[in-house]
Amino acid sequence: MKTFNTLRVIFTLIGLGMLAGASFSFQSTSTFLETATAKPGVVTDLIYSRSSDSGTYYPVVRFEDEQGRSVEFQSSSGSNPASYARGESVRVLFTPGEPESARIDGFFSLWGMALIVGGIGSVFFLVGAGMFMVPALRNGKAKKLRQSGQLVQGRYQRVEQNTGLVMNGRSPFQIVCQWQHPATSDVHVFRSDNLWFDPTQHIQTDSIPVYIDPANPRRYWVDTSFLPKLSG
C-alpha cells in the first residue's frame, strides 16, 4: 500500500511537471511566431544521430538574415526517415536581430516539443490521477452501500490472488464468498477489494458480511473490517 501511495504521487507530479513544460513550450512558440521574420532557406545537409536502438536525421539549413549575412543552423527536431532532403527549399522563421533563434517553418519543428512532452505528461497525469480517483470512487460506493444497501451473509469460499494486478512484483489477495438469492435461487459470487496481505489465517468464520444493492446484487461491497489493519 505504501508503494501504491508513493507511485501515485510520483506519477501525478511527473505528469503535472511535463504538462507545465509543454504549456511553457507552447507559449514560447506562440510568442516567437508573433514577431518572427520569414526567409527562404535550403537544406544543406542531414546529420544522422544514433541512439542505442534507433537513429534520427536532423536537417542543417542555410539562409540569409535581414542583413544579408549567411547563417547556417541545425534543426533541433529530427525524424527517421528524414523529413527533408539535401537541396530542398524550406521557409525559415527567426526573431529579427537573432538569427540563432531560427527554426524551420514546419508543424513538427514548431510544435513537436509541446506535443511530445504534453502527450507523455498527459499519460503520467491520467495514470496518477486515476490511482487517486479509483480508490475514492470505491470508498464512495462502499459508504453508500453500507448506508442504504442490504446486508447479507456470504458463504466463505477461499482466498485468491488477483494476478491481473502486479505492483512491486506482488499481487494483492481477495476474499471470495458466495450467496444464494432466496427469491430467485441465483448464486452470486462476491470478491472483496484488494488486500495487500494474505488474510487466510484471520478468517475464523464461514460467513462474510456483504452489502448489496437489493435492486442489483451485482453492485456489492464485501465488508473486511473484521480483518486487522496493515501497518504502514
matplotlib code that plots the C-alpha trace (Angstrom):
import matplotlib.pyplot as plt

x = [0.0, 2.9, 4.4, 1.0, 0.7, 4.3, 3.7, 0.5, 2.1, 5.2, 3.1, 0.9, 3.8, 5.7, 2.6, 2.0, 5.6, 5.6, 2.3, 3.7, 6.7, 4.5, 2.5, 5.7, 6.9, 3.5, 3.5, 7.2, 6.5, 3.3, 5.3, 8.1, 5.6, 4.1, 7.4, 9.2, 10.6, 10.4, 13.2, 13.8, 16.4, 17.8, 18.7, 22.5, 23.0, 21.3, 23.1, 22.5, 22.4, 22.3, 20.9, 21.0, 18.2, 17.5, 18.7, 17.4, 18.2, 18.5, 18.4, 21.1, 19.7, 21.3, 19.6, 20.3, 19.2, 17.8, 21.3, 22.1, 24.5, 24.6, 23.5, 23.5, 21.8, 20.9, 17.2, 16.5, 13.8, 14.6, 12.9, 13.5, 13.0, 14.3, 11.5, 13.7, 16.2, 19.5, 18.9, 15.3, 13.9, 12.3, 10.9, 12.9, 11.5, 13.6, 13.4, 14.7, 18.3, 18.5, 19.4, 20.4, 16.7, 16.0, 13.6, 12.2, 8.6, 7.1, 4.4, 6.6, 9.6, 7.5, 5.1, 6.7, 8.2, 4.9, 3.1, 5.5, 6.0, 2.3, 1.3, 3.7, 2.7, -1.0, -0.4, 1.5, -1.0, -4.0, -2.4, -1.5, -4.9, -6.7, -4.7, -6.2, -9.7, -10.4, -10.0, -12.0, -14.9, -14.7, -14.8, -17.8, -19.6, -18.8, -20.1, -23.4, -23.9, -23.3, -25.9, -28.6, -27.7, -28.9, -26.7, -26.4, -24.0, -21.8, -20.5, -16.7, -15.1, -11.4, -8.7, -7.2, -4.6, -5.6, -2.9, -4.3, -2.7, 1.0, 2.9, 6.5, 6.4, 3.4, -0.2, -3.0, -5.3, -9.1, -11.7, -14.2, -17.6, -21.0, -24.6, -27.8, -30.7, -33.7, -36.2, -34.6, -32.2, -29.5, -26.0, -23.9, -20.1, -18.5, -14.9, -13.5, -11.4, -7.7, -5.8, -2.1, -1.6, -2.9, -6.0, -6.5, -5.4, -7.6, -10.8, -12.3, -15.9, -17.8, -19.9, -18.6, -20.8, -21.6, -23.7, -25.6, -27.9, -31.3, -32.2, -29.0, -26.9, -24.0, -23.4, -21.9, -19.2, -17.6, -17.1, -13.5, -13.5, -13.1, -9.5, -6.5, -5.2, -2.0, 0.6, 2.3]
y = [0.0, 2.3, 1.6, 2.3, 5.7, 6.6, 5.7, 7.6, 10.8, 10.3, 9.7, 12.7, 15.1, 13.9, 14.4, 17.9, 18.9, 17.7, 19.4, 22.6, 22.2, 21.6, 24.7, 26.7, 25.4, 26.2, 29.8, 30.3, 29.2, 31.3, 34.4, 33.6, 33.4, 36.8, 38.6, 36.1, 37.1, 34.7, 34.0, 31.3, 28.7, 25.5, 22.2, 21.7, 18.5, 15.8, 15.0, 11.4, 10.9, 7.3, 6.3, 2.8, 1.3, 3.8, 6.8, 10.3, 12.7, 16.4, 18.8, 21.6, 24.7, 27.8, 31.1, 34.8, 37.1, 40.5, 41.9, 39.6, 37.5, 33.8, 31.8, 28.0, 26.1, 22.6, 22.0, 20.8, 18.4, 15.4, 12.2, 8.8, 8.6, 12.1, 14.7, 16.8, 16.1, 17.8, 20.7, 21.1, 24.6, 25.5, 28.5, 29.8, 31.8, 33.8, 36.7, 39.9, 40.5, 37.0, 34.6, 32.0, 31.6, 30.3, 27.4, 25.6, 26.7, 23.3, 22.0, 19.5, 21.8, 24.4, 22.4, 19.0, 19.6, 20.7, 17.8, 15.1, 16.4, 17.2, 13.7, 11.9, 14.2, 13.6, 9.8, 10.2, 12.6, 10.4, 7.3, 9.1, 10.8, 7.5, 5.9, 8.6, 8.5, 4.8, 4.2, 7.3, 6.1, 2.7, 4.1, 6.2, 3.2, 1.2, 4.1, 4.3, 0.5, 0.5, 3.2, 2.1, -1.4, -4.8, -6.8, -10.5, -13.2, -14.6, -18.1, -18.1, -20.0, -19.2, -16.5, -16.0, -13.7, -11.0, -11.8, -9.2, -6.5, -6.6, -4.0, -4.2, -7.8, -8.7, -9.3, -8.5, -11.0, -11.1, -12.9, -14.9, -15.8, -16.6, -16.1, -17.6, -15.2, -16.6, -15.3, -16.3, -19.0, -17.4, -17.8, -14.7, -14.7, -11.8, -10.7, -8.3, -5.2, -5.9, -6.8, -6.4, -9.3, -12.9, -12.8, -16.6, -17.1, -14.2, -15.7, -17.8, -17.9, -19.4, -16.2, -12.9, -9.8, -8.3, -5.2, -5.5, -3.2, -5.0, -4.0, -5.2, -7.7, -7.2, -3.9, -5.0, -4.4, -7.2, -5.9, -6.8, -4.5, -7.6, -8.1, -6.4, -3.3, -3.5, -1.2, 1.5]
z = [0.0, 0.8, -2.6, -4.3, -2.5, -3.4, -7.1, -7.5, -6.1, -8.3, -11.5, -10.8, -10.0, -13.1, -15.2, -13.9, -14.4, -18.0, -18.7, -17.3, -19.6, -22.6, -21.8, -21.5, -24.9, -26.5, -25.1, -26.1, -29.7, -29.9, -28.7, -31.2, -34.1, -33.2, -34.1, -36.3, -39.7, -42.6, -45.1, -47.7, -46.8, -48.2, -46.6, -47.0, -45.0, -42.9, -39.6, -38.5, -34.7, -33.4, -30.1, -28.5, -30.7, -33.4, -35.4, -36.2, -39.1, -38.3, -41.2, -41.5, -43.1, -44.6, -45.1, -45.2, -42.3, -42.7, -43.1, -45.9, -43.9, -44.5, -41.5, -41.0, -38.2, -37.3, -36.5, -33.0, -34.3, -36.4, -37.7, -39.2, -42.1, -42.8, -43.3, -45.7, -48.5, -49.2, -51.5, -50.6, -50.2, -46.8, -45.1, -42.1, -39.2, -36.8, -34.4, -36.0, -34.9, -33.5, -36.4, -33.8, -33.0, -36.5, -36.9, -40.0, -40.6, -40.2, -37.9, -36.1, -36.0, -34.2, -32.1, -31.8, -28.4, -26.9, -28.4, -27.3, -23.8, -23.4, -24.6, -22.3, -19.4, -20.0, -19.7, -16.5, -15.0, -16.0, -14.5, -11.3, -11.0, -11.8, -8.9, -6.6, -8.1, -8.3, -4.5, -3.8, -6.0, -4.5, -1.0, -2.0, -3.4, -0.2, 2.0, 0.0, 0.2, 4.0, 4.4, 2.1, 0.9, 2.2, 4.5, 3.5, 4.7, 2.0, 2.5, 2.6, -0.3, -0.5, -0.7, -4.1, -5.6, -8.1, -10.7, -13.0, -10.8, -10.1, -8.0, -7.0, -8.0, -5.8, -6.5, -3.9, -2.3, -2.5, -0.3, -2.4, -1.0, -2.4, -1.6, -2.9, -3.5, -1.5, -4.1, -7.3, -6.1, -8.2, -6.8, -6.6, -6.2, -4.4, -4.3, -1.7, -2.5, -3.0, 0.2, 0.3, 2.8, 2.9, 5.2, 5.3, 8.9, 10.1, 8.7, 11.6, 10.3, 7.4, 6.9, 5.4, 5.6, 2.2, 1.5, -1.8, -3.8, -3.5, -7.0, -8.5, -6.4, -8.8, -7.0, -3.7, -1.2, 0.9, 4.5, 5.5, 8.6, 10.8, 9.4, 11.1, 9.5, 7.6, 9.2, 7.1]

ax = plt.figure().add_subplot(projection="3d")
ax.plot(x, y, z, "-o")
ax.set_aspect("equal")
plt.show()
